[in-house]
């Protein structure tokens, strides 16, 4: 019962309030308090959500189609505002601000109790602080087994979210370096890191940002803006030395200042849903040949629209962009760019995909200077915003058209070879340019480098190398003389392991009993269990199970990029998918209960006194 489970509960409650499906009992299983999932309300406040508050919600709105009735509820930003007003803090959160994952966890917990309070009389919800260990199908029902007993149910929806890989050796002997394969929960996992240690961080993405925040601000350090207007770090004296590296040698690009409000998105002119569906109707797709050129054309369009708007040449903008849209080929579009745009101002694929020039790789010192200039330029563009900065407008297209990418990728839409390339090459590129941290986090990297706390100058291909005496060193691939001994190695990546390697007893039992099977596109297993287009789990014999569904991360493989929370006003795929499952589930219930007496529709609109009173005692009156 994390964010994905909440979407299912929201759709169940919304439908039961306006439709007659007889008496429905909902059992919620989660060993943690219901709602937050991996967003622990008690975690450190310096760990941030990397989406602005105004764009996060758990509730449907008028943009959500074919998912059942709308149920009004606050976005994350609206909830934060109401909470501050209720507490009388005097501060108002900003819709375009980034807030802590702990606050987001409190919002999700509130959402769960809000939904319980709104459940009609014919819909009871019981929460069990238990982990389901196994499931067995008995005739048409399911028996769910936990440590406390067994539960009979007619329907099951799996929304288990982020899980851990099966345990492996996570820490070395006392004589060798400390190895942390999974840094979450971050406070506990990093508790053994102390002053005087040197910590290697493998990965320069969002998890790295969390590790760095915990070992700096979490150790009493603080950031401030100095007299020159630059962000600076004041050390507490309790920080370890930090060394961060990655395959690309680059941190993720900073998320640009949001200028799109809550629900504005780039509307594609080339990578349209109809175009994708038309291509896919005849064959499996090659992402590089069929999809990437269309995506690139839309990125170019967004770039040059912002560029020409900044030049304030309205007539040239109208002329070029209309010609650009009417062009039949990339060759024609490139010719238009050469005709109208100076070489130094053009959007270049090669420099976007691989921005490190050969001159920066001549020496470690040359790379250090180039990397600082690269990060400072990125921060300047992020400050301009995701509409006014041409490069940030182009990169934001990738995020805005993700549903169109899903239409090409989901359910084995790509050839096996293309799917392998997508996961190995395109997804890391997409994450680097479009799924980065807030601008403040990237500015803090430079401040930590200036303070001598952090070293990120190891370039592409750096790796951790064990010496004969068991010590670990971070070694630059390009300049082997640039190396640093470390005491701790943190694998700063969220595990996207196969369900076959999962620590979850439930997932292992589903696979071993044949109730589920791993998703494969040909011989490639990108992850997840197999589901059909209705999200019914496919069993070992290849048949969908009509009363068992899975949503979110358990399906990452059959579905693409499931680890996102619903966004306000954009027909969020998370809410649409949950709506499809719930409408199917309730349709089955109605067919089974046609002879049962229906609850009066007026009564069905009223929350039960028990649930509403419990909600009021926790959060105030409705």
C-alpha positions in Angstrom: 0.0 0.0 0.0 2.4 2.6 -1.3 1.6 5.0 -4.1 0.5 2.3 -6.6 -1.6 0.6 -4.0 -3.2 3.9 -3.2 -4.2 4.4 -6.9 -6.1 1.1 -6.8 -7.7 2.0 -3.5 -8.6 5.4 -4.8 -10.3 3.9 -7.9 -12.1 1.3 -5.8 -13.5 3.9 -3.4 -14.4 6.3 -6.2 -16.3 3.6 -8.1 -18.1 2.2 -5.0 -19.3 5.6 -4.0 -21.3 6.0 -7.2 -22.0 2.5 -8.5 -23.7 -0.6 -7.0 -21.3 -3.5 -6.7 -22.8 -5.1 -3.6 -20.7 -5.4 -0.4 -17.0 -5.3 -1.0 -14.3 -6.0 1.6 -10.8 -4.7 0.9 -7.9 -6.3 2.7 -4.7 -4.2 2.7 -1.4 -5.9 3.4 1.7 -4.0 4.2 4.2 -4.5 7.0 4.6 -0.8 7.2 2.0 1.9 7.8 -0.3 2.1 4.8 0.3 4.7 2.2 4.0 5.8 2.2 5.5 2.7 0.6 9.3 3.4 0.4 8.7 7.1 1.3 9.2 6.7 5.1 7.7 9.6 7.0 10.4 9.4 9.6 13.4 9.6 7.2 15.7 12.6 7.0 14.2 15.9 5.8 17.2 16.6 3.6 16.2 13.7 1.2 14.1 15.3 -1.5 11.4 14.2 -4.0 12.8 15.2 -7.5 9.4 16.3 -8.8 7.8 19.7 -8.0 5.0 19.5 -5.5 2.3 20.9 -7.7 2.8 18.0 -10.2 2.3 15.2 -7.7 -1.1 13.8 -6.8 -2.8 10.6 -5.8 -6.2 11.6 -7.1 -8.0 11.5 -10.4 -9.2 14.6 -12.2 -11.0 15.5 -15.4 -7.9 14.6 -17.5 -8.1 10.9 -16.5 -10.2 9.0 -19.1 -11.8 5.5 -19.0 -10.9 5.0 -15.4 -14.2 5.6 -13.6 -15.6 8.5 -11.7 -13.5 11.4 -10.4 -12.8 11.6 -6.7 -11.6 15.0 -5.5 -8.5 15.1 -3.4 -5.5 17.4 -2.8 -2.3 17.4 -4.7 0.9 17.1 -2.7 1.3 20.9 -2.9 -2.3 21.6 -1.9 -1.9 19.2 1.1 1.3 20.9 2.1 -0.4 24.3 2.0 -3.3 23.1 4.1 -1.0 21.4 6.6 1.0 24.6 7.0 -2.1 26.6 7.4 -3.5 24.2 10.0 -0.3 24.2 12.0 0.0 28.0 11.7 3.6 27.8 10.5 3.3 31.1 8.5 5.2 29.7 5.5 3.6 28.7 2.3 5.1 26.0 0.1 5.6 26.7 -3.6 3.9 24.6 -6.3 7.3 24.6 -8.1 9.3 23.7 -5.0 11.0 20.4 -4.1 10.1 19.0 -0.7 11.2 16.1 1.4 10.3 12.5 0.8 9.4 12.4 4.5 6.7 15.0 3.9 5.6 13.1 0.8 5.3 10.0 2.9 3.1 11.9 5.4 1.0 13.0 2.5 0.6 9.4 1.3 -0.3 8.2 4.8 -2.9 11.0 5.0 -4.3 9.9 1.5 -4.8 6.4 2.8 -6.9 7.5 5.8 -8.8 10.1 3.6 -9.8 7.3 1.3 -10.8 5.0 4.2 -12.9 7.9 5.6 -14.7 8.3 2.2 -15.5 4.6 1.7 -19.2 4.1 1.5 -21.2 1.7 3.8 -20.9 -1.2 1.3 -17.1 -1.0 1.2 -15.1 -2.0 4.2 -11.3 -1.6 4.4 -9.1 -3.5 6.8 -5.4 -3.0 7.0 -3.0 -5.7 8.2 0.6 -4.8 9.2 1.7 -8.1 7.6 3.7 -9.3 4.7 2.0 -11.8 2.4 4.5 -14.7 2.2 2.7 -16.9 -0.3 -0.6 -17.4 -2.2 -2.5 -20.4 -3.3 -5.4 -20.7 -5.7 -8.2 -22.8 -4.3 -10.9 -23.3 -6.9 -11.6 -19.7 -8.0 -10.4 -18.0 -4.8 -7.0 -17.2 -3.3 -5.6 -18.1 0.1 -3.1 -15.5 1.2 -0.7 -16.6 3.9 1.1 -14.3 6.4 3.0 -15.0 9.6 -0.3 -14.5 11.5 -2.5 -16.8 9.5 -4.5 -17.3 6.2 -6.9 -15.0 4.4 -9.5 -16.0 1.8 -10.0 -13.5 -1.0 -11.7 -13.5 -4.4 -9.3 -11.0 -6.1 -5.7 -10.0 -5.6 -3.9 -6.9 -6.9 -0.1 -6.9 -6.5 1.4 -3.4 -6.0 4.5 -4.3 -4.0 6.7 -1.5 -5.4 10.4 -1.4 -4.7 11.7 -4.7 -3.2 15.2 -5.8 -2.2 17.3 -8.3 -4.0 18.0 -11.6 -2.2 20.7 -11.1 0.4 24.3 -11.4 -0.7 27.5 -10.6 1.0 27.0 -6.9 1.7 29.9 -6.2 4.0 33.5 -7.3 4.1 35.5 -8.6 7.0 36.8 -6.2 9.6 40.2 -6.1 7.9 38.9 -5.0 4.5 36.8 -2.2 3.1 33.1 -1.8 3.9 30.8 -2.7 1.0 27.3 -1.4 1.0 25.3 -2.9 -1.9 22.1 -1.1 -1.1 22.2 2.3 0.7 18.5 2.3 1.8 17.3 2.9 4.5 20.1 5.4 4.2 20.5 6.5 7.8 20.9 2.9 9.0 23.0 1.7 6.1 25.5 4.6 6.4 25.7 4.6 10.2 29.0 2.8 10.1 30.7 5.5 8.1 32.7 7.7 10.3 35.1 10.7 10.2 38.4 9.9 8.7 37.0 7.4 6.2 37.0 7.8 2.5 33.8 6.7 0.8 33.6 5.7 -2.8 30.1 6.2 -4.4 29.5 4.2 -7.5 26.9 6.1 -9.6 26.3 9.8 -10.1 22.5 9.7 -10.2 19.7 10.4 -7.7 20.8 7.8 -5.2 24.3 9.3 -5.2 22.7 12.7 -4.3 20.9 11.0 -1.3 24.2 9.4 -0.1 26.0 12.7 -0.4 23.3 14.6 1.4 23.3 12.1 4.2 27.0 12.2 4.7 27.2 16.0 4.6 24.1 17.9 5.7 23.1 14.7 7.6 26.4 15.1 9.5 25.8 18.7 10.5 27.2 20.5 7.5 25.2 23.3 5.8 25.1 25.2 2.5 24.8 29.0 2.2 25.1 31.6 -0.5 28.4 33.5 -0.1 29.2 37.2 -0.8 29.9 36.4 -4.5 26.5 34.9 -4.9 27.8 31.3 -5.1 26.6 28.4 -3.1 29.2 27.4 -0.5 29.5 24.6 2.0 30.3 25.0 5.7 31.7 21.7 7.0 30.8 20.4 10.4 34.0 18.4 10.8 32.1 15.2 11.0 32.1 14.4 7.2 34.0 11.6 5.6 35.9 12.3 2.4 33.7 11.4 -0.7 34.7 10.1 -4.1 31.9 9.7 -6.7 32.2 8.1 -10.1 30.2 6.5 -12.8 30.3 4.9 -16.3 29.7 8.2 -18.0 31.8 10.3 -15.6 28.9 12.8 -15.5 26.4 13.8 -12.9 22.7 13.9 -14.1 21.7 17.2 -15.6 19.9 19.6 -13.2 16.1 19.7 -13.4 15.2 23.1 -14.9 13.1 25.7 -13.1 9.5 24.7 -13.8 7.6 27.1 -16.1 4.9 24.7 -17.2 2.7 24.9 -14.1 0.9 21.9 -12.9 -0.2 20.1 -16.1 1.3 21.8 -19.1 3.2 19.3 -21.4 4.9 19.5 -24.7 2.5 18.2 -27.4 4.4 16.2 -29.9 4.3 17.1 -33.6 6.2 13.9 -34.7 6.1 11.2 -32.1 2.4 11.1 -32.0 0.4 8.2 -30.5 -1.3 7.5 -33.8 2.0 7.4 -35.6 3.5 5.0 -33.0 0.4 2.7 -33.1 0.4 2.7 -36.9 4.0 1.6 -37.0 3.5 -1.0 -34.3 0.4 -2.5 -36.0 2.5 -4.2 -38.6 5.7 -5.4 -36.8 8.0 -5.1 -33.9 9.8 -1.8 -33.8 13.4 -0.9 -33.9 13.7 2.0 -31.4 16.8 3.6 -33.1 15.2 3.4 -36.6 11.5 3.9 -35.9 11.2 5.9 -32.7 14.4 7.9 -32.0 14.2 10.0 -35.2 10.6 11.1 -34.3 11.7 11.9 -30.7 14.7 13.8 -32.0 12.5 15.8 -34.3 10.3 16.9 -31.4 13.3 17.7 -29.3 14.6 19.9 -32.2 11.2 21.6 -32.5 11.1 22.5 -28.8 14.7 23.7 -28.9 14.3 26.0 -31.9 10.9 27.3 -30.7 12.5 28.4 -27.4 15.6 29.7 -29.3 13.6 31.8 -31.7 11.3 33.1 -29.0 14.4 34.3 -27.1 15.6 36.0 -30.3 12.2 37.7 -30.5 12.0 37.1 -34.2 8.3 36.2 -34.5 8.2 36.1 -38.3 11.2 33.9 -38.6 9.9 31.7 -35.9 6.6 31.2 -37.7 8.3 30.6 -41.0 10.9 28.1 -39.8 8.7 26.1 -37.4 5.9 25.7 -39.9 8.4 24.5 -42.5 10.0 22.3 -39.9 6.6 20.6 -39.1 5.9 20.2 -42.8 9.2 18.5 -43.6 9.0 14.9 -44.8 12.5 13.8 -43.6 15.2 14.5 -41.1 17.4 15.6 -44.1 14.9 18.4 -44.9 14.8 19.4 -41.3 18.5 19.5 -41.0 18.7 21.7 -44.1 16.2 24.1 -42.6 18.4 24.3 -39.5 21.5 25.0 -41.6 19.6 27.7 -43.5 18.3 29.6 -40.4 20.4 28.8 -37.4 24.1 29.7 -36.9 26.3 26.7 -36.3 27.2 27.6 -32.8 23.5 27.8 -31.8 22.3 24.5 -33.2 21.1 21.5 -31.2 23.6 18.7 -31.9 22.8 15.1 -31.1 26.4 13.9 -30.8 27.3 16.5 -28.2 24.1 15.9 -26.2 24.6 12.1 -26.2 28.3 12.3 -25.5 29.2 15.8 -24.4 32.8 15.2 -23.3 35.2 16.5 -26.0 38.5 14.7 -26.7 40.4 17.7 -25.4 38.9 17.2 -21.9 40.2 13.7 -21.8 43.9 14.6 -22.4 44.5 14.8 -18.6 42.8 14.7 -15.3 43.4 18.4 -14.9 41.9 19.2 -18.3 38.8 17.1 -17.3 38.4 18.9 -14.0 38.3 22.3 -15.8 35.9 21.1 -18.5 33.6 19.3 -16.0 33.2 22.5 -13.9 32.4 24.5 -16.9 29.9 21.9 -18.1 28.1 21.8 -14.7 28.1 25.6 -14.4 26.6 25.9 -18.0 24.0 23.3 -17.1 23.0 25.2 -13.9 22.7 28.4 -15.9 20.3 26.7 -18.4 18.3 25.2 -15.5 17.9 28.6 -14.0 16.4 29.9 -17.3 13.6 27.3 -17.1 12.1 24.4 -19.0 10.4 26.7 -21.5 12.9 29.5 -21.9 16.1 27.5 -22.1 16.3 25.9 -25.5 18.3 22.9 -24.3 16.2 22.3 -21.2 13.0 22.6 -23.3 14.4 20.0 -25.7 15.4 17.6 -22.9 12.0 18.0 -21.1 10.3 16.7 -24.2 11.6 13.2 -23.3 9.8 13.4 -20.0 6.6 14.9 -21.5 6.2 12.3 -24.2 7.0 9.3 -22.0 3.5 7.8 -22.6 4.2 7.8 -26.3 7.4 6.0 -25.7 5.5 3.5 -23.6 3.1 2.9 -26.6 6.2 1.8 -28.6 7.9 -0.2 -25.9 5.2 -1.8 -23.6 4.3 -5.5 -24.0 7.2 -6.4 -26.3 6.7 -3.7 -28.8 10.4 -3.6 -29.7 12.5 -6.3 -31.2 14.7 -8.2 -28.8 17.9 -6.6 -30.0 16.3 -3.1 -29.9 14.9 -3.7 -26.4 18.4 -4.6 -25.2 19.8 -1.4 -26.7 17.1 0.6 -25.1 17.8 -0.6 -21.6 21.6 -0.5 -22.0 22.0 2.8 -23.9 18.9 4.9 -24.2 17.6 4.7 -20.6 20.8 5.9 -19.0 20.9 8.7 -21.5 17.3 9.6 -20.8 17.9 9.6 -17.1 21.0 11.9 -17.5 19.2 14.6 -19.5 15.6 14.5 -18.3 15.3 12.8 -14.9 17.9 14.7 -12.9 17.8 16.3 -9.4 16.7 19.8 -8.5 19.1 22.6 -9.5 20.1 23.1 -5.9 21.5 19.6 -5.6 23.8 20.0 -8.6 24.9 23.4 -7.3 25.7 21.7 -4.0 28.0 19.2 -5.8 30.3 22.1 -6.9 30.2 23.6 -3.4 31.3 20.3 -1.9 34.1 20.0 -4.5 35.3 23.6 -3.6 35.2 22.7 0.1 37.4 19.7 -0.5 34.8 17.2 0.7 33.9 15.6 -2.7 35.9 14.5 -5.7 34.0 13.8 -8.9 37.0 14.1 -11.3 37.6 10.5 -12.4 36.1 10.8 -15.9 34.3 8.1 -17.9 34.8 4.4 -17.2 36.3 4.8 -13.7 36.0 1.7 -11.5 36.8 0.3 -8.1 39.9 -2.0 -8.2 41.0 -4.3 -5.4 44.7 -4.4 -4.6 46.5 -7.7 -3.6 46.3 -6.7 0.1 42.5 -6.4 -0.2 42.3 -2.6 -0.2 40.0 -0.9 -2.8 41.0 2.0 -5.0 38.9 4.2 -7.3 41.0 4.3 -10.5 40.4 6.6 -13.5 40.2 4.7 -16.8 41.8 7.5 -18.8 44.5 8.5 -16.3 45.5 5.5 -14.2 47.7 7.6 -12.1 44.6 9.3 -10.8 43.5 6.9 -8.0 42.2 7.1 -4.5 42.1 4.5 -1.8 38.7 4.1 -0.2 37.4 2.6 3.1 33.8 2.2 2.1 32.2 1.5 -1.3 28.5 2.4 -1.7 26.7 1.0 -4.7 24.5 4.1 -5.3 21.9 2.6 -7.6 18.4 1.4 -6.9 18.3 -2.3 -7.5 16.3 -3.2 -10.5 16.9 -6.9 -10.1 14.8 -9.7 -11.6 11.9 -11.1 -9.5 13.8 -14.4 -9.8 16.5 -12.8 -7.6 14.1 -11.1 -5.2 14.2 -11.3 -1.4 10.4 -11.3 -1.4 9.0 -14.6 -0.3 5.8 -13.8 -2.2 7.4 -13.2 -5.5 9.5 -16.3 -5.2 6.5 -18.4 -4.3 4.4 -17.1 -7.2 7.2 -18.0 -9.6 8.0 -21.4 -8.1 4.3 -22.4 -7.9 3.7 -21.4 -11.5 1.2 -18.6 -10.7 3.6 -16.2 -12.4 6.5 -16.2 -14.8 9.3 -13.9 -15.7 8.6 -11.5 -18.5 10.8 -12.1 -21.6 11.0 -10.4 -25.0 12.4 -13.3 -27.0 15.4 -14.3 -25.1 15.8 -11.0 -23.2 14.5 -10.6 -19.7 14.5 -6.8 -18.9 12.8 -7.4 -15.6 9.5 -8.0 -14.0 6.8 -10.7 -14.2 4.6 -11.0 -17.3 1.2 -9.4 -17.4 -1.2 -9.0 -20.3 -2.6 -5.7 -21.5 -5.3 -5.9 -18.8 -2.5 -6.3 -16.2 -3.6 -9.8 -15.4 -0.6 -11.9 -14.2 0.3 -14.5 -16.8 1.0 -18.0 -15.2 3.8 -20.4 -16.0 1.7 -22.0 -18.8 1.2 -18.6 -20.5 -2.4 -18.1 -19.5 -3.6 -14.8 -17.9 -5.2 -15.3 -14.4 -8.5 -13.4 -14.5 -8.6 -12.5 -10.8 -4.9 -11.7 -10.2 -3.4 -8.4 -11.4 -0.1 -6.6 -10.9 0.8 -2.9 -11.3 3.9 -0.8 -11.0 7.4 -2.1 -10.4 6.6 -5.9 -10.4 5.7 -5.3 -14.0 8.8 -3.3 -15.0 9.8 -5.1 -18.2 6.4 -5.7 -19.7 5.7 -2.1 -18.9 8.2 0.8 -19.3 9.3 3.2 -16.6 6.7 2.3 -14.0 8.5 4.0 -11.0 6.7 7.3 -11.3 3.9 8.8 -9.1 0.7 10.2 -10.6 0.9 13.7 -12.1 -1.9 16.2 -12.0 -3.9 17.0 -15.1 -2.1 14.8 -17.6 -4.2 11.6 -17.8 -1.6 9.9 -15.6 -0.8 6.4 -16.7 -0.7 5.3 -13.1 -4.3 6.3 -12.5 -5.4 5.0 -15.9 -3.9 1.6 -15.4 -5.4 1.4 -11.9 -8.7 2.4 -13.3 -8.6 -0.4 -15.9 -7.9 -3.0 -13.2 -10.6 -1.8 -10.9 -13.3 -1.5 -13.6 -12.5 -5.1 -14.6 -12.5 -6.3 -11.0 -15.8 -4.6 -10.1 -17.3 -5.8 -13.3 -16.6 -9.3 -12.3 -18.1 -8.6 -8.8 -21.3 -7.2 -10.3 -21.7 -10.2 -12.6 -21.4 -12.4 -9.5 -23.7 -10.4 -7.4 -26.5 -9.5 -9.8 -29.1 -11.2 -7.5 -27.9 -9.5 -4.4 -29.8 -6.5 -3.0 -28.1 -3.2 -4.0 -27.3 -0.6 -1.4 -29.3 2.5 -1.8 -27.3 4.9 -4.0 -27.9 7.9 -1.6 -26.4 5.9 1.3 -23.5 4.9 -0.9 -22.3 8.5 -1.0 -21.9 8.8 2.7 -18.7 7.8 4.6 -19.2 5.3 7.4 -19.3 7.0 10.8 -16.6 4.7 12.1 -14.1 5.6 9.4 -15.0 9.3 9.2 -14.6 9.7 13.0 -11.3 7.9 13.0 -10.1 10.2 10.2 -11.3 13.3 12.1 -9.5 12.2 15.2 -6.2 11.9 13.3 -6.4 14.8 10.9 -9.3 17.1 11.9 -12.8 17.2 10.5 -13.5 16.7 6.9 
